[in-house]
Amino acid sequence: MKTQPLPYLILFLVCLLLSTSLFATQTTDSLKTAFIKVHHRRAQEILPQIRSLLSARGRASADSGTNSLIVIDTPTQVRQVKDLAGRLDRPTPQVTVLLRMHGETDSGRLLSTDDGIRGAPPGLTMATGRMKQNQTLRITLSSGTRGSLTIGRQVPVTSAWLDLCARHGFRAGWLTEYKTFASRLSVRPMVLDHAVELTLTPMLSFDRGHSLVFAKAATTVEVTPDTWTEIGAATGSEDVLSAVILSGQAGHRSGSMILEVKALIHEPHH
C-alpha cells in the first residue's frame, strides 16, 4: 500500500505559512518611528543626508508645519539618524563680507543720440581726466548662502557691453531691449575650520527680473577671517570683465583696480 503524500505536503505548507507570518510580524515590529525636531535649520534641507543613512526598509520625510523629521527604520538606524540630525542641526554662522576697491583710472564716456545704445564708432567722447576710486561695500550672509553687492546703478547699455556679453554666450539682440542695467557681484561665503571660502561672481541685473550671471568668470578664494586679503588686480580697459563690473561705469576706462576682501564671522548663539 502506497503512502499518501498529501497530508505531509499540507502540513509542510501550513508550517511554512506560519513561520513566514511570524517572521513578517517580527520584521514589522522591529521597525521604529521617530519624530526628530529640527531647531536651527529647515528639516527639508537635511532630509537628503538623513535618507542616506536609512536601511532598505527605512523611510524618512520632513513635516514643514512642525519643522520635524519623521523617520521609520530599525532602532540601530534611528539612533544613527538622530546622531546625524543633531550634528547637522546647528546654528549657521553669519559672515559679514567687506569688499574694498581702490585704484586710479583714466576715464571717458561715449555719448550718442540713440538713447544709450551706441552705434559704430566714432562717437562723442567726453574726457573726465584721472580719477581716484575708493569704495567699500559690505553684506552679511549666512554661511553657504548667496547674496549680491550692487556696484553700479543705471549703467547705460553700450556696444562695448553688448560685445562683452556676446563673448560670454549671451545674445545681443535680447540685450538691446534695455537701456540700462545694474552691475553686481554675487557673493557666497562658506565658513571652514580656519578660513572663509568666498565665491565672487560678476553679474548684470535688468528690469523685469532678468539677470545675466557670468559663471565662468567666478573667483573662489580662501581668506583668513578679520584680515584684508588682496584677491586680484584688474588692469587694462573695458575688455576685462572683472574691471568693468567692478568699475560700475559706462564708457572707456583704463588704469588699475585693486580688489580686497575681509570676512568677519559672527558665531551663532545657541
C-alpha positions as CSV (number, residue, x, y, z in Angstrom):
1,M,0.0,0.0,0.0
2,K,1.4,3.4,-1.1
3,T,1.8,6.3,1.4
4,Q,-0.3,9.3,0.6
5,P,2.0,12.4,0.5
6,L,-0.8,14.9,0.5
7,P,-1.2,15.2,4.4
8,Y,2.5,15.8,4.7
9,L,2.5,18.4,2.0
10,I,-0.4,20.2,3.6
11,L,1.4,20.1,7.0
12,F,4.6,21.5,5.4
13,L,2.8,24.4,3.7
14,V,1.0,25.3,7.0
15,C,4.2,25.4,8.9
16,L,5.8,27.4,6.1
17,L,3.0,29.9,6.2
18,L,3.1,30.2,10.0
19,S,6.8,30.8,10.0
20,T,6.6,33.4,7.2
21,S,3.8,35.2,9.0
22,L,5.8,35.1,12.3
23,F,8.9,36.4,10.6
24,A,7.0,39.2,8.9
25,T,5.4,40.2,12.2
26,Q,8.8,40.2,13.9
27,T,10.2,42.3,11.0
28,T,7.4,44.8,11.2
29,D,7.7,45.0,14.9
30,S,11.5,45.7,14.6
31,L,10.8,49.0,12.9
32,K,10.8,52.1,15.0
33,T,9.2,55.5,14.3
34,A,10.9,58.6,15.5
35,F,9.9,62.3,15.3
36,I,13.0,64.5,15.3
37,K,12.5,68.2,15.9
38,V,14.9,70.5,13.9
39,H,15.6,73.9,15.6
40,H,18.2,75.8,13.6
41,R,17.7,74.7,10.0
42,R,14.8,73.7,7.8
43,A,14.1,70.0,8.1
44,Q,13.8,69.7,4.3
45,E,17.4,70.9,3.9
46,I,18.9,68.0,5.9
47,L,16.5,65.3,4.6
48,P,18.8,64.1,1.8
49,Q,21.6,63.4,4.3
50,I,19.2,61.7,6.7
51,R,17.9,59.4,3.9
52,S,21.5,58.4,3.0
53,L,21.6,56.5,6.4
54,L,18.4,54.6,6.0
55,S,18.3,50.8,5.5
56,A,16.4,49.2,2.6
57,R,13.2,49.2,4.7
58,G,13.7,52.7,6.1
59,R,11.6,55.8,5.2
60,A,12.0,59.4,6.1
61,S,10.1,62.6,5.4
62,A,10.0,66.2,6.5
63,D,7.0,67.9,8.1
64,S,7.2,71.6,7.3
65,G,4.4,72.6,9.7
66,T,6.4,71.4,12.8
67,N,9.9,71.6,11.1
68,S,10.4,67.9,12.1
69,L,11.8,64.8,10.5
70,I,9.7,61.6,10.6
71,V,11.9,58.5,10.4
72,I,10.8,54.9,10.3
73,D,13.6,52.3,10.4
74,T,15.3,49.8,12.7
75,P,16.4,51.0,16.1
76,T,20.0,51.0,15.1
77,Q,19.4,53.2,12.1
78,V,17.1,55.5,14.0
79,R,19.9,56.1,16.6
80,Q,22.4,56.9,13.8
81,V,19.8,59.2,12.2
82,K,19.3,61.1,15.5
83,D,23.0,61.5,15.9
84,L,23.5,62.9,12.4
85,A,20.5,65.2,12.8
86,G,21.9,66.5,16.0
87,R,25.2,67.3,14.3
88,L,23.6,68.9,11.3
89,D,21.1,70.9,13.4
90,R,23.5,73.6,14.5
91,P,23.1,77.4,14.2
92,T,24.6,78.7,11.0
93,P,27.3,81.3,11.5
94,Q,26.8,84.7,9.9
95,V,29.5,86.2,7.8
96,T,30.0,89.9,7.0
97,V,31.9,90.3,3.8
98,L,33.7,93.6,3.2
99,L,34.7,94.4,-0.4
100,R,37.2,97.2,-0.9
101,M,38.1,98.6,-4.3
102,H,40.7,101.2,-4.8
103,G,42.8,102.5,-7.7
104,E,43.3,105.2,-10.2
105,T,41.8,105.3,-13.6
106,D,41.6,107.4,-16.8
107,S,38.0,107.7,-17.7
108,G,36.0,108.9,-20.7
109,R,32.3,108.5,-21.6
110,L,31.0,107.8,-25.1
111,L,27.7,109.6,-25.8
112,S,25.3,109.2,-28.7
113,T,21.8,110.1,-29.7
114,D,20.3,106.6,-29.7
115,D,19.2,106.5,-26.0
116,G,22.2,104.8,-24.6
117,I,22.9,102.1,-27.2
118,R,26.0,103.4,-29.1
119,G,26.3,102.6,-32.7
120,A,29.5,102.2,-34.7
121,P,32.4,104.4,-33.6
122,P,33.4,107.2,-33.5
123,G,31.0,108.6,-31.0
124,L,31.2,111.8,-29.0
125,T,33.9,111.3,-26.3
126,M,33.8,113.4,-23.2
127,A,37.0,113.1,-21.2
128,T,36.8,113.3,-17.4
129,G,40.5,113.1,-16.7
130,R,42.2,111.0,-14.0
131,M,40.0,109.9,-11.1
132,K,40.7,108.0,-7.9
133,Q,38.2,105.4,-6.8
134,N,38.0,104.2,-3.3
135,Q,34.9,102.3,-2.3
136,T,34.0,99.8,0.4
137,L,30.8,97.7,0.3
138,R,29.5,95.2,2.8
139,I,27.0,92.4,3.0
140,T,26.1,90.0,5.9
141,L,25.0,86.5,4.9
142,S,24.6,83.1,6.5
143,S,27.4,80.6,5.7
144,G,26.6,78.8,2.5
145,T,24.0,81.3,1.2
146,R,24.3,83.8,-1.6
147,G,23.7,87.5,-1.9
148,S,24.8,90.3,-4.2
149,L,26.5,93.7,-3.9
150,T,25.5,96.4,-6.3
151,I,28.5,98.1,-7.9
152,G,26.8,100.4,-10.4
153,R,23.2,101.6,-10.9
154,Q,21.6,102.9,-14.1
155,V,24.6,101.8,-16.2
156,P,23.9,102.6,-19.9
157,V,23.9,99.7,-22.3
158,T,26.6,100.4,-24.9
159,S,28.0,98.4,-27.7
160,A,31.0,97.5,-25.5
161,W,28.7,95.8,-23.0
162,L,26.9,94.0,-25.9
163,D,30.2,92.7,-27.2
164,L,31.3,91.6,-23.7
165,C,28.1,89.7,-23.1
166,A,28.3,88.1,-26.6
167,R,31.7,86.8,-25.8
168,H,30.2,85.1,-22.8
169,G,27.4,83.5,-24.8
170,F,24.5,86.0,-24.2
171,R,22.5,87.2,-27.2
172,A,23.0,90.8,-28.1
173,G,19.5,91.0,-29.6
174,W,17.9,90.3,-26.3
175,L,20.1,92.9,-24.5
176,T,19.2,95.7,-26.9
177,E,15.6,95.7,-25.4
178,Y,17.1,97.5,-22.4
179,K,18.7,100.9,-22.0
180,T,20.3,100.5,-18.6
181,F,21.2,97.8,-16.1
182,A,22.9,97.4,-12.7
183,S,26.3,95.8,-12.3
184,R,26.6,93.4,-9.4
185,L,28.9,91.0,-7.7
186,S,27.3,87.8,-6.4
187,V,28.9,86.8,-3.0
188,R,28.7,83.3,-1.4
189,P,30.7,82.8,1.9
190,M,31.4,79.4,3.4
191,V,32.8,79.1,6.9
192,L,35.5,76.4,7.0
193,D,37.6,75.3,10.0
194,H,40.2,78.0,9.9
195,A,39.2,80.1,6.9
196,V,36.3,81.5,4.9
197,E,35.8,80.4,1.4
198,L,34.4,83.2,-0.8
199,T,33.0,82.8,-4.2
200,L,32.6,86.0,-6.2
201,T,30.7,86.0,-9.5
202,P,30.1,89.0,-11.8
203,M,26.5,89.6,-12.9
204,L,24.2,92.2,-14.5
205,S,20.7,92.8,-13.4
206,F,18.0,94.2,-15.7
207,D,14.4,95.2,-15.0
208,R,11.5,92.8,-15.1
209,G,13.6,90.4,-13.0
210,H,16.1,89.5,-15.8
211,S,19.8,89.0,-15.0
212,L,23.0,87.6,-16.5
213,V,25.4,85.6,-14.4
214,F,29.0,85.2,-15.7
215,A,29.6,81.8,-14.1
216,K,32.8,81.1,-16.0
217,A,34.3,84.3,-14.5
218,A,33.6,83.3,-10.9
219,T,36.5,83.5,-8.5
220,T,36.8,81.3,-5.4
221,V,39.4,82.1,-2.7
222,E,40.0,81.2,0.9
223,V,40.7,84.1,3.2
224,T,41.7,84.4,6.8
225,P,39.0,85.9,9.0
226,D,39.3,89.5,10.1
227,T,42.2,90.1,7.7
228,W,42.2,92.2,4.5
229,T,43.2,90.0,1.6
230,E,44.0,91.2,-1.9
231,I,42.3,88.8,-4.3
232,G,43.1,90.5,-7.6
233,A,44.2,93.5,-9.5
234,A,42.4,94.3,-12.8
235,T,44.4,96.3,-15.2
236,G,43.6,97.4,-18.7
237,S,40.5,98.8,-20.3
238,E,36.9,97.7,-20.5
239,D,37.6,94.4,-22.3
240,V,38.5,92.9,-18.9
241,L,35.2,91.6,-17.4
242,S,36.2,92.0,-13.7
243,A,37.4,95.5,-14.3
244,V,34.2,96.8,-16.0
245,I,31.9,95.0,-13.5
246,L,33.8,96.5,-10.5
247,S,34.0,100.0,-12.0
248,G,30.3,100.1,-12.4
249,Q,30.6,102.7,-15.1
250,A,29.8,103.0,-18.8
251,G,32.3,104.2,-21.3
252,H,36.0,103.7,-21.7
253,R,38.2,103.2,-18.6
254,S,41.9,102.3,-18.4
255,G,44.2,102.1,-15.4
256,S,44.3,99.7,-12.5
257,M,41.8,98.5,-9.9
258,I,42.8,96.6,-6.8
259,L,40.2,94.4,-5.0
260,E,40.5,93.4,-1.4
261,V,38.1,91.4,0.8
262,K,37.7,90.8,4.5
263,A,35.4,88.3,6.2
264,L,34.1,88.8,9.7
265,I,32.5,85.7,11.3
266,H,29.7,86.1,13.8
267,E,29.4,82.9,15.9
268,P,25.7,82.0,16.4
269,H,24.2,81.9,19.9
270,H,22.9,78.5,20.9
